Amino acid sequence: MKRDELLDLIPAYALGALDANDLAAVEAWLPTDVEAQHLLAEYEALTDLLVLAAPAQSAPAHLSADLRQRLGSTRPQPPLQALPKPTLRRNWMLVFIGAAALVVVVAGLWLLLRPAVDPGEALYESLSNRPDVRTIALTPGLQETTRGDLMTTAAGREAVIRVENLPVIGTDQTFQLWLRDTDSVRSGGLFRFDNPQGENYLILPLEKPVTEYVAFGVSLEPAGGSPFPDKASGPRVFRVEIGA
């Protein structure tokens, strides 16, 4: 393969889009050609900038494979005698930038279109894989069909409640979380769920390990929450007792 043909393969090499034969030819030739090494460095620097501009997510494997296949199958033709070599290089640069930009767009679309991950669900799954996981069943209050559990670890520095079959509430109502220790009760905040009867997750805003609390509970309150700073004003929805 001629040197000009090898030079024209540098952009595709920087993208990792060469077939086995071209890849072997370029890698055997690169150490012998200083100009080619500088050219490769410029393309790799451009690739790094485009990667930094993209969200930190991987595009689906089938899309990445398709892009590589298209780039690998579109080899540049040898330069025509009437076409200056620098012009061919500039055209390859445009192809290179367009291909790399396509990767950025695909990654961005994947990030936008993928299903959102509930942080509470993610924490629940993470804790469930711990060897020191601890699970405590909740006790229903307002309706007997409410069920779920609190998941934490032996250290108890993180905890999340999984609950389903919560009562359907009006727009003038809200759920309120309560955290009780041996000395006091404080509110853990107000919350609502789009689908209260489905499976939902509630991360506990802990100020100390779970074992230093007596119980956690949720009450049904007016839209602005309980008028009392340290106790519920409405019925209990569920409660989790923390044993020794």
Sequence and secondary structure as in RCSB ss.txt:
>XXXX:A:sequence
MKRDELLDLIPAYALGALDANDLAAVEAWLPTDVEAQHLLAEYEALTDLLVLAAPAQSAPAHLSADLRQRLGSTR
PQPPLQALPKPTLRRNWMLVFIGAAALVVVVAGLWLLLRPAVDPGEALYESLSNRPDVRTIALTPGLQETTRGDL
MTTAAGREAVIRVENLPVIGTDQTFQLWLRDTDSVRSGGLFRFDNPQGENYLILPLEKPVTEYVAFGVSLEPAGG
SPFPDKASGPRVFRVEIGA
>XXXX:A:secstr
  HHHHHHTHHHHHHT   HHHHHHHHHHGGG HHHHHHHHHHHHHHHHHHHHS S    HHHHHHHHHHHHH  
     TTS HHHHHHHHHHHHHHHHHHHHHHHHHHHHHS    HHHHHHHHHHTSTTEEEEE EE S TT EEEE
EEESS S EEEEEE      TTEEEEEEEE SS EEEEEEE  SSTTS EEEE   SS GGG SEEEEEEEETT 
 SSSSS SS EEEEEE   
